[in-house]
Amino acid sequence: MDNKFTLNEVKPGEKCRIKELIMNGALTQRLLDMGFLRGTELEVIRNAPFADPLEVFIRGSHVSLRHNEAKLLVVERL
């Protein structure tokens, strides 16, 4: 069973680990700068499927992302 998804598909309360970033220039660099690195674990706090933002808890901080940003992060559920 494949356990990989993009971050925008993860439901609130679920924990996941970043597997890869889908390259997209400056936007990808912004995510890297905020700590979204391969192997990092995070928890989705809020995710409204058709409305921004998506809120995650990562590295001790709450971070909000747009869904188009979350689609760049391939994750696996824990």
Contacts in CASP RR format, 6 or more apart in sequence:
PFRMAT RR
TARGET T0000
AUTHOR 0000-0000-0000
METHOD contacts of the structure
MODEL  1
MDNKFTLNEVKPGEKCRIKELIMNGALTQRLLDMGFLRGTELEVIRNAPF
ADPLEVFIRGSHVSLRHNEAKLLVVERL
3 76 0 8 1.000
3 77 0 8 1.000
4 19 0 8 1.000
4 74 0 8 1.000
4 75 0 8 1.000
4 76 0 8 1.000
5 16 0 8 1.000
5 74 0 8 1.000
5 75 0 8 1.000
5 76 0 8 1.000
5 77 0 8 1.000
6 22 0 8 1.000
6 70 0 8 1.000
6 71 0 8 1.000
6 72 0 8 1.000
6 73 0 8 1.000
6 74 0 8 1.000
6 75 0 8 1.000
7 16 0 8 1.000
7 18 0 8 1.000
7 44 0 8 1.000
7 54 0 8 1.000
7 56 0 8 1.000
7 65 0 8 1.000
7 70 0 8 1.000
7 71 0 8 1.000
7 73 0 8 1.000
7 75 0 8 1.000
8 47 0 8 1.000
8 54 0 8 1.000
8 67 0 8 1.000
8 70 0 8 1.000
8 71 0 8 1.000
10 16 0 8 1.000
10 44 0 8 1.000
10 47 0 8 1.000
10 75 0 8 1.000
10 77 0 8 1.000
11 44 0 8 1.000
11 47 0 8 1.000
12 44 0 8 1.000
12 45 0 8 1.000
12 46 0 8 1.000
12 47 0 8 1.000
13 43 0 8 1.000
13 44 0 8 1.000
13 45 0 8 1.000
14 43 0 8 1.000
14 44 0 8 1.000
14 77 0 8 1.000
14 78 0 8 1.000
15 41 0 8 1.000
15 42 0 8 1.000
15 43 0 8 1.000
15 44 0 8 1.000
15 77 0 8 1.000
15 78 0 8 1.000
16 41 0 8 1.000
16 42 0 8 1.000
16 43 0 8 1.000
16 44 0 8 1.000
16 75 0 8 1.000
16 76 0 8 1.000
16 77 0 8 1.000
16 78 0 8 1.000
17 39 0 8 1.000
17 40 0 8 1.000
17 41 0 8 1.000
17 42 0 8 1.000
17 75 0 8 1.000
17 76 0 8 1.000
17 78 0 8 1.000
18 36 0 8 1.000
18 37 0 8 1.000
18 38 0 8 1.000
18 39 0 8 1.000
18 40 0 8 1.000
18 41 0 8 1.000
18 42 0 8 1.000
18 73 0 8 1.000
18 74 0 8 1.000
18 75 0 8 1.000
19 38 0 8 1.000
19 39 0 8 1.000
19 74 0 8 1.000
19 75 0 8 1.000
19 76 0 8 1.000
20 38 0 8 1.000
20 73 0 8 1.000
20 74 0 8 1.000
21 28 0 8 1.000
21 31 0 8 1.000
21 32 0 8 1.000
21 36 0 8 1.000
21 38 0 8 1.000
21 72 0 8 1.000
21 73 0 8 1.000
21 74 0 8 1.000
22 28 0 8 1.000
22 71 0 8 1.000
22 72 0 8 1.000
22 73 0 8 1.000
22 74 0 8 1.000
24 72 0 8 1.000
27 69 0 8 1.000
27 72 0 8 1.000
28 72 0 8 1.000
30 69 0 8 1.000
31 69 0 8 1.000
31 72 0 8 1.000
31 73 0 8 1.000
34 58 0 8 1.000
34 63 0 8 1.000
35 58 0 8 1.000
35 59 0 8 1.000
36 42 0 8 1.000
36 58 0 8 1.000
36 73 0 8 1.000
40 58 0 8 1.000
40 59 0 8 1.000
41 58 0 8 1.000
41 78 0 8 1.000
42 56 0 8 1.000
42 57 0 8 1.000
42 58 0 8 1.000
42 59 0 8 1.000
42 75 0 8 1.000
43 56 0 8 1.000
43 57 0 8 1.000
43 58 0 8 1.000
44 54 0 8 1.000
44 55 0 8 1.000
44 56 0 8 1.000
45 55 0 8 1.000
45 56 0 8 1.000
45 57 0 8 1.000
45 62 0 8 1.000
46 53 0 8 1.000
46 54 0 8 1.000
46 55 0 8 1.000
47 54 0 8 1.000
47 55 0 8 1.000
48 54 0 8 1.000
52 66 0 8 1.000
52 67 0 8 1.000
53 64 0 8 1.000
53 65 0 8 1.000
53 66 0 8 1.000
53 67 0 8 1.000
54 64 0 8 1.000
54 65 0 8 1.000
54 66 0 8 1.000
54 67 0 8 1.000
54 70 0 8 1.000
55 62 0 8 1.000
55 63 0 8 1.000
55 64 0 8 1.000
55 65 0 8 1.000
56 62 0 8 1.000
56 63 0 8 1.000
56 64 0 8 1.000
56 65 0 8 1.000
57 63 0 8 1.000
END
